[in-house]
Amino acid sequence: MTRARRNPFTRPSTCQHYIVMWDLHWRVIDCRRLARGSGLSEALKETIERLELDGWRAEGRAEFGFTFVTRPGERRLVMITGRDPFDAAIQTFSPFGGSCGEQRSKSIYWTLGKDHD
């Protein structure tokens, strides 16, 4: 049995996405909002190429939607994400959520047929 591999590039980009560069303490260094429907892998590739022109070196191939980049004395994380990095709301996950992170109106209690107030 093998582990499932997450590939953020397999589905079309119909939801809002961002390319974000964080430092090692999760502080946003740079953020670029991508247009809906844009090619995610191409946008990440172009971002890495731009960073390489500025002296950064990618540590990996970014096949999972992220990679670390380094230059002497610095290391940063570059990632494609569907979450606005400046959104201060608490992150949650619901298996009943809709596409693009939207929540459906049914609660887990209603879905499982349990009574609740």
PyRosetta script that sets phi, psi and omega in degrees:
from pyrosetta import init, pose_from_sequence

init()
pose = pose_from_sequence("MTRARRNPFTRPSTCQHYIVMWDLHWRVIDCRRLARGSGLSEALKETIERLELDGWRAEGRAEFGFTFVTRPGERRLVMITGRDPFDAAIQTFSPFGGSCGEQRSKSIYWTLGKDHD")
pose.set_psi(1, 129.0)
pose.set_omega(1, -179.5)
pose.set_phi(2, -106.2)
pose.set_psi(2, 158.8)
pose.set_omega(2, 176.4)
pose.set_phi(3, -76.8)
pose.set_psi(3, 144.5)
pose.set_omega(3, 174.5)
pose.set_phi(4, -69.9)
pose.set_psi(4, 138.5)
pose.set_omega(4, 179.2)
pose.set_phi(5, -101.8)
pose.set_psi(5, 124.5)
pose.set_omega(5, 178.2)
pose.set_phi(6, -77.0)
pose.set_psi(6, 125.6)
pose.set_omega(6, 177.0)
pose.set_phi(7, -127.3)
pose.set_psi(7, 103.3)
pose.set_omega(7, -176.2)
pose.set_phi(8, -70.7)
pose.set_psi(8, -6.8)
pose.set_omega(8, -175.9)
pose.set_phi(9, -99.0)
pose.set_psi(9, -0.2)
pose.set_omega(9, -174.8)
pose.set_phi(10, -77.2)
pose.set_psi(10, -28.3)
pose.set_omega(10, 179.9)
pose.set_phi(11, -103.0)
pose.set_psi(11, 150.1)
pose.set_omega(11, 177.8)
pose.set_phi(12, -64.2)
pose.set_psi(12, 151.4)
pose.set_omega(12, -177.4)
pose.set_phi(13, -84.1)
pose.set_psi(13, 75.1)
pose.set_omega(13, 178.1)
pose.set_phi(14, -89.4)
pose.set_psi(14, -14.8)
pose.set_omega(14, 177.9)
pose.set_phi(15, -97.9)
pose.set_psi(15, 164.9)
pose.set_omega(15, 177.3)
pose.set_phi(16, -69.9)
pose.set_psi(16, 136.4)
pose.set_omega(16, 177.1)
pose.set_phi(17, -133.4)
pose.set_psi(17, 158.7)
pose.set_omega(17, -179.4)
pose.set_phi(18, -134.3)
pose.set_psi(18, 148.0)
pose.set_omega(18, 166.7)
pose.set_phi(19, -106.0)
pose.set_psi(19, 121.4)
pose.set_omega(19, -173.8)
pose.set_phi(20, -124.0)
pose.set_psi(20, 141.5)
pose.set_omega(20, 170.7)
pose.set_phi(21, -113.6)
pose.set_psi(21, 123.1)
pose.set_omega(21, 177.8)
pose.set_phi(22, -113.0)
pose.set_psi(22, 153.6)
pose.set_omega(22, 168.2)
pose.set_phi(23, -82.9)
pose.set_psi(23, -176.4)
pose.set_omega(23, -176.0)
pose.set_phi(24, -76.1)
pose.set_psi(24, 0.3)
pose.set_omega(24, 176.8)
pose.set_phi(25, -113.2)
pose.set_psi(25, 20.7)
pose.set_omega(25, 177.8)
pose.set_phi(26, 62.0)
pose.set_psi(26, 27.7)
pose.set_omega(26, 172.0)
pose.set_phi(27, -90.4)
pose.set_psi(27, 133.2)
pose.set_omega(27, -178.7)
pose.set_phi(28, -71.3)
pose.set_psi(28, 124.0)
pose.set_omega(28, 177.3)
pose.set_phi(29, -96.5)
pose.set_psi(29, -42.4)
pose.set_omega(29, -177.9)
pose.set_phi(30, -150.3)
pose.set_psi(30, 146.5)
pose.set_omega(30, -179.9)
pose.set_phi(31, -146.0)
pose.set_psi(31, 133.4)
pose.set_omega(31, 176.5)
pose.set_phi(32, -128.2)
pose.set_psi(32, 122.1)
pose.set_omega(32, 178.0)
pose.set_phi(33, -82.4)
pose.set_psi(33, 127.1)
pose.set_omega(33, -179.6)
pose.set_phi(34, -93.1)
pose.set_psi(34, 148.1)
pose.set_omega(34, 176.0)
pose.set_phi(35, -68.7)
pose.set_psi(35, 142.4)
pose.set_omega(35, 176.2)
pose.set_phi(36, -58.6)
pose.set_psi(36, 138.3)
pose.set_omega(36, 179.9)
pose.set_phi(37, 84.4)
pose.set_psi(37, 1.1)
pose.set_omega(37, 179.9)
pose.set_phi(38, -75.6)
pose.set_psi(38, 157.9)
pose.set_omega(38, 178.7)
pose.set_phi(39, -76.1)
pose.set_psi(39, 112.6)
pose.set_omega(39, -175.4)
pose.set_phi(40, -67.4)
pose.set_psi(40, -44.7)
pose.set_omega(40, -177.5)
pose.set_phi(41, -66.4)
pose.set_psi(41, -37.7)
pose.set_omega(41, 178.2)
pose.set_phi(42, -66.5)
pose.set_psi(42, -41.1)
pose.set_omega(42, 179.8)
pose.set_phi(43, -63.7)
pose.set_psi(43, -41.6)
pose.set_omega(43, 179.0)
pose.set_phi(44, -68.3)
pose.set_psi(44, -40.9)
pose.set_omega(44, 178.3)
pose.set_phi(45, -61.1)
pose.set_psi(45, -44.1)
pose.set_omega(45, 178.7)
pose.set_phi(46, -64.0)
pose.set_psi(46, -38.3)
pose.set_omega(46, 178.5)
pose.set_phi(47, -63.5)
pose.set_psi(47, -45.1)
pose.set_omega(47, 179.7)
pose.set_phi(48, -64.7)
pose.set_psi(48, -41.2)
pose.set_omega(48, 177.7)
pose.set_phi(49, -62.1)
pose.set_psi(49, -40.5)
pose.set_omega(49, 178.0)
pose.set_phi(50, -63.8)
pose.set_psi(50, -41.9)
pose.set_omega(50, 178.8)
pose.set_phi(51, -65.2)
pose.set_psi(51, -37.0)
pose.set_omega(51, 178.5)
pose.set_phi(52, -63.9)
pose.set_psi(52, -33.3)
pose.set_omega(52, 176.0)
pose.set_phi(53, -67.0)
pose.set_psi(53, -24.9)
pose.set_omega(53, 178.1)
pose.set_phi(54, -90.7)
pose.set_psi(54, 7.9)
pose.set_omega(54, 176.0)
pose.set_phi(55, 98.3)
pose.set_psi(55, 2.7)
pose.set_omega(55, 177.3)
pose.set_phi(56, -83.7)
pose.set_psi(56, 154.3)
pose.set_omega(56, 176.6)
pose.set_phi(57, -126.9)
pose.set_psi(57, 125.6)
pose.set_omega(57, 178.5)
pose.set_phi(58, -73.1)
pose.set_psi(58, 135.4)
pose.set_omega(58, 179.4)
pose.set_phi(59, -83.5)
pose.set_psi(59, -19.9)
pose.set_omega(59, -177.9)
pose.set_phi(60, -144.0)
pose.set_psi(60, -174.4)
pose.set_omega(60, -175.4)
pose.set_phi(61, -90.2)
pose.set_psi(61, -6.2)
pose.set_omega(61, 179.6)
pose.set_phi(62, 63.6)
pose.set_psi(62, 27.3)
pose.set_omega(62, -178.3)
pose.set_phi(63, -69.3)
pose.set_psi(63, -15.7)
pose.set_omega(63, 178.8)
pose.set_phi(64, -106.1)
pose.set_psi(64, 12.9)
pose.set_omega(64, 176.9)
pose.set_phi(65, 93.0)
pose.set_psi(65, 7.7)
pose.set_omega(65, 177.3)
pose.set_phi(66, -154.5)
pose.set_psi(66, 160.4)
pose.set_omega(66, 171.7)
pose.set_phi(67, -160.3)
pose.set_psi(67, 156.9)
pose.set_omega(67, 170.8)
pose.set_phi(68, -90.4)
pose.set_psi(68, 144.7)
pose.set_omega(68, 173.9)
pose.set_phi(69, -121.9)
pose.set_psi(69, 146.3)
pose.set_omega(69, -177.7)
pose.set_phi(70, -135.7)
pose.set_psi(70, 156.3)
pose.set_omega(70, 164.8)
pose.set_phi(71, -151.1)
pose.set_psi(71, 165.2)
pose.set_omega(71, -172.4)
pose.set_phi(72, -47.5)
pose.set_psi(72, 117.7)
pose.set_omega(72, 176.6)
pose.set_phi(73, 83.0)
pose.set_psi(73, 0.4)
pose.set_omega(73, -177.7)
pose.set_phi(74, -136.4)
pose.set_psi(74, 146.9)
pose.set_omega(74, 175.3)
pose.set_phi(75, -143.2)
pose.set_psi(75, 132.3)
pose.set_omega(75, -178.0)
pose.set_phi(76, -134.6)
pose.set_psi(76, 157.4)
pose.set_omega(76, 175.5)
pose.set_phi(77, -106.7)
pose.set_psi(77, 127.8)
pose.set_omega(77, 176.1)
pose.set_phi(78, -114.2)
pose.set_psi(78, 128.6)
pose.set_omega(78, -172.5)
pose.set_phi(79, -147.5)
pose.set_psi(79, 148.3)
pose.set_omega(79, 168.1)
pose.set_phi(80, -91.2)
pose.set_psi(80, 131.3)
pose.set_omega(80, 179.2)
pose.set_phi(81, -143.1)
pose.set_psi(81, 149.5)
pose.set_omega(81, 175.7)
pose.set_phi(82, -89.8)
pose.set_psi(82, -3.9)
pose.set_omega(82, -178.4)
pose.set_phi(83, -100.6)
pose.set_psi(83, 131.1)
pose.set_omega(83, 176.7)
pose.set_phi(84, -63.0)
pose.set_psi(84, 118.2)
pose.set_omega(84, -176.3)
pose.set_phi(85, -66.2)
pose.set_psi(85, -14.8)
pose.set_omega(85, 178.7)
pose.set_phi(86, -98.4)
pose.set_psi(86, 2.4)
pose.set_omega(86, 176.9)
pose.set_phi(87, -76.5)
pose.set_psi(87, 118.9)
pose.set_omega(87, -176.4)
pose.set_phi(88, -88.3)
pose.set_psi(88, 0.5)
pose.set_omega(88, 179.7)
pose.set_phi(89, -65.3)
pose.set_psi(89, 149.4)
pose.set_omega(89, 178.8)
pose.set_phi(90, -66.2)
pose.set_psi(90, 135.6)
pose.set_omega(90, 178.5)
pose.set_phi(91, -78.4)
pose.set_psi(91, 134.9)
pose.set_omega(91, 176.1)
pose.set_phi(92, -138.1)
pose.set_psi(92, 164.6)
pose.set_omega(92, 176.3)
pose.set_phi(93, -130.0)
pose.set_psi(93, 136.3)
pose.set_omega(93, 174.5)
pose.set_phi(94, -133.3)
pose.set_psi(94, 127.5)
pose.set_omega(94, 176.8)
pose.set_phi(95, -68.1)
pose.set_psi(95, -10.3)
pose.set_omega(95, -179.9)
pose.set_phi(96, -100.1)
pose.set_psi(96, 5.6)
pose.set_omega(96, -179.1)
pose.set_phi(97, -70.5)
pose.set_psi(97, 154.5)
pose.set_omega(97, 179.4)
pose.set_phi(98, -85.3)
pose.set_psi(98, -167.6)
pose.set_omega(98, 178.6)
pose.set_phi(99, -71.0)
pose.set_psi(99, 157.9)
pose.set_omega(99, 178.1)
pose.set_phi(100, 57.9)
pose.set_psi(100, 26.7)
pose.set_omega(100, 175.8)
pose.set_phi(101, 81.2)
pose.set_psi(101, 4.5)
pose.set_omega(101, 179.7)
pose.set_phi(102, -73.6)
pose.set_psi(102, 145.4)
pose.set_omega(102, 178.1)
pose.set_phi(103, -92.1)
pose.set_psi(103, 137.1)
pose.set_omega(103, 173.1)
pose.set_phi(104, -79.0)
pose.set_psi(104, 160.6)
pose.set_omega(104, -174.1)
pose.set_phi(105, -75.8)
pose.set_psi(105, -18.9)
pose.set_omega(105, -178.7)
pose.set_phi(106, -75.4)
pose.set_psi(106, 137.7)
pose.set_omega(106, 174.7)
pose.set_phi(107, -89.4)
pose.set_psi(107, 165.2)
pose.set_omega(107, 178.4)
pose.set_phi(108, -62.8)
pose.set_psi(108, -32.8)
pose.set_omega(108, -179.8)
pose.set_phi(109, -68.1)
pose.set_psi(109, -41.5)
pose.set_omega(109, 178.7)
pose.set_phi(110, -66.9)
pose.set_psi(110, -40.9)
pose.set_omega(110, -178.2)
pose.set_phi(111, -64.1)
pose.set_psi(111, -38.2)
pose.set_omega(111, -179.4)
pose.set_phi(112, -85.6)
pose.set_psi(112, -1.8)
pose.set_omega(112, 176.9)
pose.set_phi(113, 78.9)
pose.set_psi(113, 22.5)
pose.set_omega(113, 179.6)
pose.set_phi(114, -97.4)
pose.set_psi(114, 152.5)
pose.set_omega(114, 176.6)
pose.set_phi(115, -78.4)
pose.set_psi(115, 145.1)
pose.set_omega(115, 175.4)
pose.set_phi(116, -154.6)
pose.set_psi(116, 162.9)
pose.set_omega(116, 178.3)
pose.set_phi(117, -95.7)
pose.dump_pdb("model.pdb")
